[in-house]
């Protein structure tokens, strides 16, 4: 938390694009480190019956921040002349990092596993994850974590510049309004994603979320458009369904791995998706040019990434109603 907050806050003082790129890379390292440790800690510290609720709260908290920013941007628009204030806010979580450092207890399950392995050399997590019996699980986890991330950033996020291009002539804050509608749906989706997984089972729920995400993302770009009456409701629905994944993932990924490699396995599964997302965004940008700069066409084409989830999930183990692997 301290790592990503400090480097995010320094963005307020950049002078060049290269400086910003370096800082955002460092922010990404911090975010990529905090997520797997957080989900492993939650998984190991809460009873099995409570984990879906807490996993949902984690997912909802992320999108609550996006909603907060969208509302703030309506009051104080982000412009080429006024943007550095965003990074002052981004540095604020450093205060939370200090509290966590001194007040947050360690996972009792993790402490117990270290006690059992006292006097022996702990396993190298990466080596354990990329050889049998965990290799197959790791590869499936990477696919399951990558699909929602690539879908979010290479497909559905095209709605924001699309809304700005068409809507700003009528409403200067239309981009922020669109982001707000999406984030409102996303908070609900990420909050209940884990509970749907607990109710329907991990595989069936992921399959249905993939079907819904593909359908609504395609509809958002092909059956409506910014400023039409149906646009913002579909944006809300797409945000709700496509972010069910982000309540599902913090519940399911820790269930795939034993305690000694749980944080690393969850992190690999989720963060490899960030690299895939970078490739996906660049590819979508090239596709955008190929399709004549049409947001509607590139968004609809990129929505098919969610179709992979319909297939991949059936290679994943079902962990519903099972305790965490020790």
Secondary structure, DSSP 8 states (H G I E B T S, - for coil): -HHHHHHHHGGGG--SHHHHHHHHHHHHHHHHHHHHHHHHHHHHHS-HHHHHHHHHHHHHHHHHHHHHHHHHHHHS--BTTB-THHHHHHTTTHHHHHHHHHH----HHHHHHHHHTTTS----HHHHHTSTTTHHHHHHHHHHHHHHHHHIIIIITHHHHHHHHHHTTT-TTHHHHHHHHHHHHHHHHHHHHHHHHHHH-HHHHHHHHHHHHHHHHHHHHHS--TTSHHHHHHHHHHHHHHTTHHHHHHHHGGGGS-GGGHHHHHHHHHHHHHHHHHHHHHHHHHHHHHTTS-HHHHHHHHTTHHHHHHHHGGGS---TT-----
